[in-house]
Amino acid sequence: EVWGAGARFVGGADGVETLMGRGSELDSEWRADYLFSCLEARIRSRRASDRKIEFYFGLEVAPGGYAWAFPRGGNEWNVGLGVDAARSDRVPAYVFFERFLARFDPEAEILEKIAGAACRSRSLRRIAGDGVLLVGDAAHQGNPMTGGGIMNAMEAGDLAGRVGAEALRDGDAAETRLARYEKEWSRTVGASNDRYLRLADLLYRSYGDDDLEKIWTGMEAFFRRREKSGSVPAALAAALSFPPDFVRAAVPVLMSFQNRRILF
């Protein structure tokens, strides 16, 4: 059965495989090198959840990405990883996942498993058209550094909802009116995402394990010195161990935190 529906304004928040983006004049198609292959499982483990979130990096663990273990309470965890196919030598993500799970707890009981894609790219330059706005992964709004997108999508949804409501109230849902959403996103979180992408390209696509070890060792030293001295300048000496290009990419990210929240 074929049926149709009409609307004066549509918010396209239909994810990575967005039909709204592909069906409108807005080009939101993902390139293969924008995507990470991801697997996550909810497990019951011999390891008790101790409220500490764990992250694992390295080409043997999750090439071009990272693995994680999030405690759920009791003896349950969410464990998973994201892998960049460009750095995995054609080894499927599930192979790395099985290796990681065996390392985390070889006797873990898998209660639930999910798979999907996490996204990394610059924000789209056009996310508003006549009567349509794109939101979330459909608009390439996920954080390129972490692959996460919930907070970004909530902020984008809030902004899109307000712009769309005002457009409907005034009877004008043309692209020129809805472009307010596009401009405000690009000025704030979109600009931050572009900075995160430069940093992510270094961490996930340029650096090897030795470089990552220097960075994590330096970060640990920074926070330990800061905790001990209470002084940020005293702790900055730890940054001398960071690769210079990492420092150049990381400073703009840190400076952009003050513009994190959208002002409207």
N, C-alpha and C positions, 0 to 999 in steps of 0.2 A: 504494500500500500504506500503510495506517495502522498505526502502532505506538505504544506508550506506554512510558514509563519512570517510575520512582518513585525518590525520594531523601528522606532525612531532612533534608537541608540542601543548599541550592543557593546558589552565589555568582553573581549576575548581573553579568557583565563583558562584555556584548555590545554596547557602544558606543552611539552617538548614537541609533540606531533600535531601541533595546533592546526585545526581545520579552518579556524577563523582567520589566522594569519595567512594561510595559503589561499583561502578563498577570497580575500580582499586584495586591494592593490598594495598592501603592505607585505614586503618580502621578509618572512621570518624563518625561512628554511635553515635548518642547522647543517653545517658542514661536518663531515665525519671527524675532523680534528678538533671540533668544538666539544666533543662528548667524552665522558668517562664511562666505562662499563663498571657497574656497581652491584654488589651483592651484600645483603645483610641478613642476619638470622637472630631470632630471639632464642636464647639457649638457657638450659639449666646446667649449672656448673658446680664442680666441687669447690671452686673459689667463691667465697662469700663476697657479696657486693660491699665494698668499703667506702662508697661515695666518691671514689677517685676516678676521674675520666682518664682513659689511657689512649695515647696516639702512638703509632709506629710508622717510621719512615724508612725508606731504603729500596734499592732496585730489586733486592731479593724478596722483599715483603710486598710492595705495591708499586711497581715502576710507574713513575709519572703521577703518583697520587699518594695516598696514605691509607693506613688501616686504623680502626678505632674499636674501643670497647667501652660502652656506656653502662654503668651499673643501674639496674632497675629496682633493686631491693631484694632482700633474701639471698637466694643463690641464682637469680636470673640476671642475664646481661643481654644487651644488644651488641653484637659484634659484626663487623663488616669491613669492606674496603672498596676503594675506587681505583681503577687502573686505566692508564692512558695507553691505548692500543699501539700508539706510535713508538712506545718505549718498552713494550712487553715481548718483543720478538715473536709475535703471533701466538703467544701462550694465552689461552682464554682466562678471563677473570676468575672463573670458578676454580681453576687450578690453584691460583694464588690464595683464594679464599680457603680452600681445603687445607693448604699448607699452614695458613695463619691459624685456623681453628685448631689444628693438631698441635700447634705450638702453644696456643693459649690454654687449651685443656683437651687432651686427646680423648677423654671420656665424656665430653660435653654431650648433652642430649638436645638435639635441635627440636624446638617447639614450633617454630614458624620461620619461613624463609621468603624473602622478597628479592626481586632483581629489577634493575632499571638503569636509567642514564642520568648522570649529573652533568651539568652544563658549564662551560667556560667560554666566554667570548666577550667582546665589547658589547655595551648596550647598543641596541638598534638605534639608528639616528631617527627613523620614522616609526613611531608607535601610535600615531593618531591619524585617522583618515575621516572621510565624511561618514558620520554616524557610527564610528567604531574606534575603540581604544584597545590596545593589547596590554596584558598584565601578566607578570610572573615569567615563567619559562617561555611562554609564547612570545614575550618581548625581550628575551635574553637578559633578564634582570637578576638572575642568580648571582651569588658571590663567586667570582672566578677563583678566589683563593681557597675557599672551603668546599665549594660545590653546593653549599646550603642555600636555600632560597625562601624560607618561611618568613623571616623578618622583612626582607626586601619586598616580598609579595604583599605582605600586610600593609606596608607603607604605600606601595604603588596602588593597591586596591582602595585604600583610604583616599588617596589623591584622585584617582580615577573616578571614584564615586561622587566626590564633591564637584569635580569639574563636570561630570555627566549630568548630575542633578541640576546644576545651574544652567547648563545648556538646554535641558528639557524645560525648565521653568520659563526660560526666555524664548523658547521655540526656535532655537538655532543650534543644531548639532553638526554644523559644517566643520570641515577640517580646520579652517582658520580659527574657529572658536575653541575646538577641542585641543588645538596645539598648545594651549596653556599647560595642559598635563605633560606634554612632551618636553616643553621648555623647563618646567620646574623639576621634572625628574632628571634631566640632563645636567641641571645646575647643581644638584645635590647628590643623591645616591648614585646616579649614573656616573658622575664624575669620580666618585669614590671607587666605583667598580672598575673604571678604566685604570686607576692607580693600582688596585689590587691585581689586575691582570698582568701588569708589568712585573710585579713581584712574583706572581704565580708562575710566569714564564721562566723566571730564573730558577725557582725552587724545583719545579716539576719537569722542566724541559732542558735546562742547561746544566744544572749542578749534578755532580755525582755524589756518592756516599761520603767521601772525605769532606767535601764542601758542606754537606748537611750536618756532619758531625761537628765541624767548627762552629756553625751557626747555633746549634742547640746547646753546645758547651758554653758558648758565649752568652746565650740567653739565660742559662742557669746561673752563671757567674754574676750576671747583671742583677737578677732578682735576689740572689743571696747577699750581694754587697749592699743592695738597696735596703733589704730587711735589716741588715746588721748596722749600717751607718745611718739609715733614714735619710740619706742624701742622694738625689738623682745624679748630680755631677760626679760624686765619688764613684758611683756605680757605672758611669759611662765608660770608664777605662776598659770594662769588659768588652765594649763594642770594637776595640782594636783588633779582636780576633775575627771579626766579620769580614767577608770579602767586600772590597770597596763598592762593587756594583750592587751588592745587596743593601748596603747602607744608603746608596743613592736612591734605590727604589723604595726602601722602607720608610724613609723620613717623610715623603709626601703622604704616605698612607697614615702615619701617625698624626701628621698635621691636619688631616682631613676629618678626624674624629669630631672636631667641634662643629662641623657642618653635617653631621650624620642625620639629624632630624630634619625633615622637610618643613620649611616655613612657608606659609601660604596666606 
